[in-house]
Amino acid sequence: MSSLVGPDEDDPRGKPPVPEHVQDAIRTLIEWAGDDPTREGLLDTPARVARAWKEYCLGYGEDPSVHLSRIFEEVGGYDELVLLRDIPFQSHCEHHMAPIIGKAAIAYMPTDRVVGISKLARVLHGFARRLQVQERLTAEVAKCIWDHLKPQGVAVVIEAAHSCMTARGVRTPGVSMVTSKLYGCFLDDERSREEVLKLMGY
């Protein structure tokens, strides 16, 4: 994907320039879909779409694990479940580049370190802002937390609607997909697994 560098000196709004070959690609798609990319309402669409996709895919420019680098070891002896649920997110499927819109629940059982709870959401968004499949997204978030916090266990559950299914193809609205990834005590101990899934609402 071409990078957008610096503000456009010719654009009074200061928006970054979009390479012409990127805009041409979008014009080609508009024309192939059956519309006229030269009509007034579509003249600025190629640049808008390109900038939007640069924003949708911000995750390619970051390492989500950096959000877990600042840890806190003074937790007053707390070693019970840490759970953040109903975290909204948006991604795009790599097969049709259609929106994936859903929510996630992320839990871990700490050993001697915790992170600020907002960091769990930042890890999710870092991976979600890429072309994705839900299964991989779930696994990437769980493994990142497992590798960098070294907890007793990690549990990630993602529930999302896929526009590639609801708005095209089989066109079945109202359907959501649920995926989960477990590590450590949540994988090995049935009681811990049942407890965390129940608290997550599953």
N, C-alpha and C positions, 0 to 999 in steps of 0.2 A: 504494500500500500504506500503510495507516495506521501511524503511528509509535507506538511504545510509550514512554511517558515516565515516568520516575521509578519508585521501588519502590511496590508496592501496600501502603498502610498497613494494609489488612485482611488481608493475606497474611503470616503469621508467617515464611514462608520468604523474604520480601523479593523475590519474583519480580515482574517488571513487569506491570502490569495489561494486559488485552486488551480493547479496545473491544467493547461488546456486539454491535454490528452485524457485527463480524468473527466472533465466536463463532456468531452466528445463521447466517451463511453456511455455516459448517462443519457446524452441526446440520442444515441443509437438505441438504447433500451426503450426510451419514450416512443421513438418512431416505430420500433418493432412491435410495441404494445398496441399501436394503432393511432397514436396522436401525432400532432405536428409540433416538434420542439421549437419552431420559430414563431409560434403564435404568442401573443403578448403575455398571456397568463403563465407561460412556461419558459419565458426567456431567462429568468434568474433561477429556475428550478435546478439545473445541473450543479451550480455552485452551492445552492442551499443543501441539496442532497449530499454532496461530497463533504461539506462541513458537518452535517448531521452524522454521517457515518464515521467521521474522524472522532466525534464525541462518543458515539456508541461503542467505539473500539478503543477507548482510552486505556483499557487494561493491558494492551500489548506494550504500552510504554512504562509499565511499572512492575515491580516484584511485590506481590501481595504479602510476602513474608516479612517485609520491613515493618509492617504494622505490629508485628509480634516481638520486635526487638527490645522494646522497653517493657520490662517486667517488674513486678513488685513481689518481694519476698516477705515483707512484713504483713502477714495476713492474720495475725492473732491466733494461729493454730488452726485456721479454717481449712478443712480438707474435704468438704462436701461438694455437692453438685453446683456448678455454675451453668446457668441456662439462659440463653437469649432466644426468644421465639417471636414468630410473626414478623420477621425481618423482610420487608418488601424488596424486590429486586426486579430488574429487567435485563434480558439478554437477547441474543438472536441466534436462531438455529443455523448451524453450518451447512445444512442441506438445502434450505430454501431462503436463508437470510431473513426469515420471518420472525416477528417478536415472540419471545418467551417471557411471560409475565407471571410472577408467582411470589411465594414467601418461603422463608427458610427458618428452621430451628437449629441452633448450634449449641451443643453442650459439651463440657469437659469436666473431668474429675481431677482437680489439681493435686500436685504433689507438694512442692514447696514454692510455687510461683503462680501468679495470676497476671492477667493483663486488663487494661481498661476495657469495659464491655463494648465500647464503640469500635474497638479494634477488630472484634469478631465480624461485625457488619462490613468493615472496610476490607477484610480478607475476602468475604463473599463478593463484594462489588468489584474487587480487583480481578477476580476470575470471571465474573459474569460479563464484564465489559469486553468480551471477546466473542468470536464466533464459537458456539458451544453446542454440545449435546448435554442434556440434563444429567445423564449418568456420570459423565466425566466431570462436570462441574461439582457434583456432590462429592466425588472422590477427591478432587483437587483441594477443596476446602478442608475436608477431614484430614487429609495427609499433611497439609501445611501446618495445621494446629498440632497434630500428633508429633511431627518432626521438630517443631520449634519450641513448644511448651513442655514437652516430655511429661505429659500428664498420666494419670492412671488409666484414663479412658477418654475417648472422643466419640460423640454421636452427632451426625448431621442428617437432617431430614429436609428434603426440598419438595414442595408441592407447587406445580405450575401448569398453566394453560399454554398450549402451543398453537400459535396462529397458523402454522403450516397444516394443522389438522382442523382447526375450528373455522378458518376463513377460506380454505381451499381444499382440494382433494376430497376427502370424505365429508367435509363441511359439517362437523358435529360440534356445535357450541355447548358449553357447560361441562366439558370433560376436562379433568385435571389428571396429571401424572404425578405419582409420588415415588421418590427414590430415597434410599438411605445408605449410609456408610458408617460402620461401627469399628472402633479399635479398642484394644485393651479390655478393661473390666466390663465394658458394655457389650463386647463381643463374647467374652469368655464366661461371664456370670449371668445366668438367666434372670435372677432377681434384679440385678442392676439394670439389665436391658429392659425388663418390663417396667421398672420404675421410671426410667428416663423417657421411654416412649409414651407412657401415660401422662407425664408432666408436659410433654410436647403436644399432647392431644391426639396421639395415634395408638 
